[in-house]
Amino acid sequence: MSIESLQQELAALAPRERRRVQAFLVALEDSSDAGHCRRLSDQIDKPPEGFATLEEFDRRLNTGPDGRP
């Protein structure tokens, strides 16, 4: 498959599907970046108090149990 035909296929995707492809490509790129892997490892090894709670994410993203977007 050529780059041009991939571009045409991607252009025809719905916005949600394009975002999924973008996330996949970013993850793929990051997987070969040693610095990214080290930073991610450092984050995983952080003590729990260094992470946001679900409630904090709800506040930041304006989401919550009531299902607001």
N, C-alpha and C positions, 0 to 999 in steps of 0.2 A: 504494500500500500504506500502510495506517495504522500509526501507532506501536504501537497495541495488537496488530495482527496481527504486526508485527515482533517484539514482546516475546514473543508466544506461540510464534513460530517459534524464537526464540533459547532459550526455556525448554526446548524439546523437543530441543535439540542435546545430544550427548554432551559431557562435560567437556572433552575434547581439542579438539573443534570450537569450543566456547565460548572457549577460550583463544586459538585462532587468530583468532576474531572480535575478541576484546579487543586482541590485538596489532595487528591491522589498524586498529582505531579509534584506538589510541594513536599509531600511525605517522601516520595521517591527521591527527590533531590536531596532532602535532608538526610536520608539514610546513608548517603555516601559522603557526608560531611563529618569528618572526625570531630571537629570543634563543636558542632551541633550535638553530636552523640555525647560528648563530655558534659556539655551544659545541661542536657536532658538528664544525664546520670546524676549530676550535682543536684538538680531539682528533685529528683526521685528520692535522693538520700536526705533531703531536708527534714528536720523534725516536723511533726504534724502541725504545730502551731504556725508554721510558715505558709500553710495552705489556706485558701479561702474556704469558708463553709458553703454549703448549698444555699443557705439563707443569704449569704453575701453575694453569691452569683445571681440569685433571684433579684436582689436589690439592684445590682449593677446592670442586669439585662432587662429589668422591668418584666420579669416573668414570675410565676409563682403557682401555687396550687389552684388558683382560680382560672388558670389557663390563658391569662392575657398573653398576647404575643410579645 
